[in-house]
Amino acid sequence: MSSEFQQLADKVAQLARLAQNLRDENAELRRHVKTLSDDNAQLNQRIDEAYQRVSAVLAELPAAEPEEPAETAAEAT
């Protein structure tokens, strides 16, 4: 009976260690997700700023004039 009790106590202790390890891993993963989310938000902001700068430059360019069709060799003769 004592042996069975000791085996059960060992399994409970092992389960407690496993649960603590999982809590620690979960906390680390949450920190990692937070860091990646912050990085993603910063990159999206930089993309938006670049888009606005490119749009401003394009707005300042003169409009292209339509090109006339080039004459073919048959029309030229």
N, C-alpha and C positions, 0 to 999 in steps of 0.2 A: 504494500500500500504506500509506503514511504517513497519507494522508487517511482511509482506512478505519479505521486504528488510532485516529486522533483522533476520528472519529465514534463509535466504540465506547467510547472513554474518556469522551466527553461524555455518552453514554447511561448509562454506569455511574454517572457523577457525578450525573446527573439522578435516576436510580433511588435512589441513596444519599440524596439530599435528600428525595425523596418518602417513603422509608422513615422517615427521621428525623421528618419532619412528621407522619406517621401515628403514630409512637411518642409524640410530644408530644401529639397530639390524644387518643390513647387514655388517656394519663395524666390529662389534664384531664377527660375523661369519667368516669374512675374516681373522681376527686376529687368530681365533681358527684354521681355516684351515691351515694357515701358520705355527702355532705351531705344529700341527699334522704332517704336511709335513716334517718339520725339524726333528721331533722325528723319523719319518719313515726312513728318510735318514740316521740318526745316527744308527738306529737298523740294517738297511741293511748293513751298513759299518761294524758293529760288527759281523754280520753273515758271511760276506766275510772274515774277519780276522780269525774267528774261523774255517771256512772251510779251509783256507790256513794252519793254525796250525795243524789241524787234518790230512790234506793231507801230510804235512811234516813228521809227526810222522808215518803215514802209510808207507811212502816211505822208512823209516829207518828200518822197520820190515823185518826180513828175509822172503823169499818166503817159503810158505808151501810146503812140499814134498808130493807127491801123496800117499795116503794110499793104502795098498794092501787089497783086499777084505778078510774079515774074513772067516775062514773055517766054514762050517755048521757042525752040529753034524753027518750028514749022510756021509760027506766026511772024517771025522776023523776016522770013523770005518772001 
